[in-house]
């Protein structure tokens, strides 16, 4: 089995996690390559403490249930304790191995989950089929208010009825015995066989420990935020909310005995990350930005590991709202619903120039919403929105956005046009890039103001982004960190009922293309790739979401760290059970 989870991806990922927009640290003209691993042949120290920093200017939320957490940092910080039920190969397809297996039966539309006897919670109790079923119940119960409830989940028999309160259990979850869960689907699609697709959950939660907590109280419970249970190599000893986690070995862990006496994971401000690594405060730095990399790349005591990620940095447009049932509805009366306006704004952005100035080689100008990391699913023939002020002006002129005496354009109906941009605080490079884009939009006659007049702190930014207030902003920048399943973006984020469809874009053509890429015909990989290419071409033309950058996932380690890899081959359970320190 080849488990290609990178260090910061070693947290269990159920679907899609929103990561910080302040990671937009674009590229230099010359791309940089990074090693997959650092080989340290020295003997491991006994009773060592590993200090891990996560570079961020914002605290982690500390909700240790992925189905309830929209903060990617928490999942990363929880990696030493997390464990997946199933393994998956380089393409993200489930394979045998790990603490459980999943076997699909296309004829009968079922998936059989088997859990090994080795899987035990950090309180000594076994991981059971009830724990696996409980993960679906948390995600599907309306009182949980999970941001990950979606149409894919409704493909399980009885989920919709359970979500609507018409049933007290999910009929499609059949607990055969304490170690086997049979899932009945309405239809099995190609996506179901991939990790992170939203069809099959790769996690479990301790039902015996949490069962007495009402679903609407889980997110605030001490059992979830301060004293959670895990079945990975380490268990939590102490949590300082938003700041740090102290880990000790899980004595009930079913995998290899952990090599460290303690792990401390903590948030380190972006401005301090480079100095902290140079002075040896941390042994590992997660979420290494391009700016930090540029400061530490020549330090002989450190090595940066990495590979091009599956994520995407993008510019999004809010073209509608969610109705009372949570379904996205487009509002054609909004100025930003005009395709020419969206395309013009994309052409007015000098993304290449920004990347060359600020990037240090670790990001790449994106041409579609699907990263080249997905191989053939990425359509390399799609042209990006290259900087072209003339084209931007022509589009606006033709669409009837006329310039006034003040130099700013009005709407085609003659009304004043002021666009509101939502963004979050970031580095000085981010601030400079944002100011640059606003100035370029001004050059083509577009008046763009920041929401509330300033960039917001991350948690405030996320609250505004996920709120359903009509017309409170027109555009925003963000980053999606995506799972291995290649159709996860179109299937999940652009779904009409997805809470992660922040722009509320929906169309018959999008629904048609998404349905085709996960139809029965799509079990033919060639056909599935063709539909993915059609979707990328459609999205690039419509410009509801404009791709900006692909970014390398970078983690920096001291040369005193042993058994760390960016491409963890043959890791059966969790990379952290192998990590050790040397002199």
CORZIQUI-V740110 format. One record per pair of residues at least 24 apart in sequence whose ideal C-beta (glycine too) atoms are under 7 Angstrom apart, sorted by the first residue. I is the first residue (numbers start at 0). J is the second residue. Records with the same first field share a line. If there is no record, write none. Layout:
# CORZIQUI-V740110
I->J + J
This chain:
# CORZIQUI-V740110
0->86 + 94 + 95 + 96 + 569 + 571
1->88 + 89 + 568 + 569
2->86 + 87 + 567 + 570
3->89 + 566 + 567
4->567
5->306 + 552 + 554 + 565
6->285 + 554 + 563 + 574
7->75 + 285 + 286 + 552 + 554
9->78 + 81 + 573 + 574 + 575
10->74 + 75 + 77 + 78 + 81
11->65 + 74 + 81 + 83 + 201 + 202
12->65 + 74 + 195 + 482
13->65 + 66 + 147 + 200 + 202
14->147 + 195 + 197 + 482 + 491
15->479 + 481 + 482 + 487 + 491 + 492 + 499
16->71 + 74 + 480
17->69 + 71 + 461 + 477 + 479
18->71 + 310 + 478 + 480
19->55 + 57 + 423 + 457 + 478
20->422 + 423 + 425 + 476 + 477 + 478
21->56 + 423 + 424 + 425 + 426 + 429
22->288 + 478 + 550
23->312 + 429 + 432 + 476 + 548
24->288 + 289 + 290 + 357 + 358 + 362 + 428
25->353 + 354 + 357 + 358 + 362 + 548
26->354 + 355 + 358 + 360 + 361 + 362 + 363
27->355 + 358 + 359 + 360
28->355
29->360
30->360
31->360 + 361
33->303 + 304 + 305 + 306 + 551 + 553
34->302 + 304
35->304 + 306 + 564 + 565 + 566
36->304 + 563 + 564 + 565 + 566
37->302 + 304 + 556 + 558 + 563
39->558 + 560 + 561 + 581
41->561 + 581 + 582
42->581
43->258 + 561 + 579 + 580 + 581
44->580 + 581 + 582
46->260
47->259 + 260 + 579 + 580
48->259 + 260 + 261 + 263
49->259 + 262 + 282 + 283 + 578 + 580
50->263 + 280 + 281 + 282
51->262 + 263 + 264 + 281 + 282 + 283 + 285
52->265 + 267 + 272 + 275 + 281 + 284 + 285
53->264 + 266 + 267 + 285 + 286
54->267 + 269 + 272 + 284 + 285 + 286 + 287 + 288 + 291
55->266 + 269 + 286
56->268 + 269 + 424
57->456 + 457 + 458
58->241 + 242 + 266
59->241 + 266
61->224 + 238 + 240 + 241
62->218 + 223 + 224
63->223 + 224 + 227
64->137 + 204 + 217 + 223
65->202
66->134 + 137 + 138 + 145 + 147
67->137 + 143 + 145 + 217 + 218
69->146 + 461
71->480
75->285
76->244 + 264
78->575
79->231 + 232 + 233 + 246 + 262 + 264 + 575
80->229 + 231 + 233 + 234 + 235 + 246
81->229 + 231 + 573
82->230 + 231 + 572 + 573
83->201
84->112 + 114 + 131 + 201 + 202 + 203
85->201
87->194 + 483
90->483
91->193 + 194 + 195 + 482 + 483 + 484
92->192 + 193
93->192 + 194
96->571
97->571 + 572
98->126 + 230 + 253 + 572
101->199
103->187 + 191 + 192
105->187
108->183 + 184 + 185 + 186 + 187
109->181 + 182 + 183 + 184
110->182 + 191 + 199
111->179 + 181
112->179 + 180 + 182
113->178 + 179
114->178
117->253
118->230 + 253
119->230 + 251 + 253
120->205 + 228 + 230 + 251
121->228 + 229 + 230 + 234 + 249 + 251
122->208 + 228
123->251
124->205 + 207
126->203 + 230
127->177 + 178
128->174 + 176 + 177 + 178 + 179 + 180
129->174 + 206
130->203 + 204 + 205 + 206
131->180 + 203
132->172 + 174 + 180
133->204 + 206
134->200 + 202 + 203 + 204
135->169 + 172 + 200
136->169
137->204 + 214 + 217
139->169
140->214
142->213 + 214 + 215
143->214 + 217
146->498 + 499
149->197 + 491 + 494 + 496 + 497
150->494 + 496
151->196 + 197 + 198 + 490
152->197
154->184 + 185 + 186 + 198
155->182 + 183 + 184
156->183 + 184 + 185
188->517
189->517 + 521 + 522 + 527
190->484 + 486 + 490 + 517
193->483 + 484
194->482 + 483 + 484
195->482 + 483 + 484 + 487
196->484 + 487
197->491
231->573
232->257 + 573 + 575 + 576
233->257 + 262 + 575
242->266
254->571 + 572 + 573 + 576
255->576
257->576
258->577 + 578 + 579
259->578 + 579 + 580
269->426
276->301 + 555
279->557
282->556 + 557 + 559 + 560 + 580
283->554 + 556 + 560
284->554 + 555
285->554
287->553 + 554 + 555
289->358 + 359 + 361 + 362
290->426 + 428
292->359 + 361 + 553
293->359
295->555
300->557 + 558
301->555 + 557 + 558
302->556 + 558
303->553 + 555
304->554 + 556 + 565
305->551 + 552 + 553 + 554 + 565
306->551 + 552 + 565 + 566
307->370 + 371 + 372 + 549 + 551
308->370 + 372 + 550 + 551 + 552
309->370 + 372 + 373 + 481
310->370 + 478 + 479 + 480 + 481 + 550
311->365 + 368 + 370 + 479 + 546 + 549
312->478 + 547 + 548 + 550
313->368 + 477 + 544 + 545 + 546 + 547
314->474 + 476 + 545 + 547
315->474 + 475 + 477 + 501 + 502 + 544
316->341 + 473 + 474 + 502 + 543
317->472 + 473 + 474 + 501 + 502 + 503
318->502 + 503 + 504 + 543
319->503
320->467 + 469 + 503
321->467 + 503
325->496
326->495 + 496
327->495 + 500 + 503 + 504 + 505
328->503
329->503 + 504 + 505
333->470
334->410 + 416
335->418 + 473 + 474
337->398
338->541 + 542
339->394 + 395 + 397 + 398
340->395 + 398 + 400
341->542 + 543
342->394 + 542
343->391 + 394 + 395 + 443
344->440 + 445
345->384 + 542 + 545
346->384 + 387 + 390 + 391
347->388 + 391 + 439 + 440 + 443
348->384 + 386 + 436 + 439
349->386 + 439
350->386 + 547
351->386
352->386
353->432 + 435
354->548
357->428 + 432
361->550 + 551 + 553
362->548 + 549 + 550 + 551
363->548 + 549
364->548
365->546 + 547 + 548 + 549
366->546
367->535 + 539 + 546
368->488 + 535 + 538 + 544 + 546
369->485 + 488 + 531 + 535
370->549
371->549
373->485
375->528
376->485 + 528 + 531
378->532 + 535 + 536
381->535 + 536 + 539
384->545
388->442 + 443
391->443
392->443
395->443 + 444
402->444
406->444
407->444 + 446
408->444 + 445
416->446
417->446 + 448
418->445 + 446 + 447 + 473 + 474
419->448 + 450 + 472 + 473
420->447 + 448 + 449 + 450 + 472 + 474 + 475
421->450 + 460 + 463 + 464 + 472 + 475
422->449 + 454 + 475 + 476
423->454 + 455 + 457 + 460
424->454 + 455 + 456
464->501
465->498 + 501
485->531
486->516 + 517 + 531
489->513 + 516 + 534
490->517
502->543 + 544
504->543
508->537
512->537
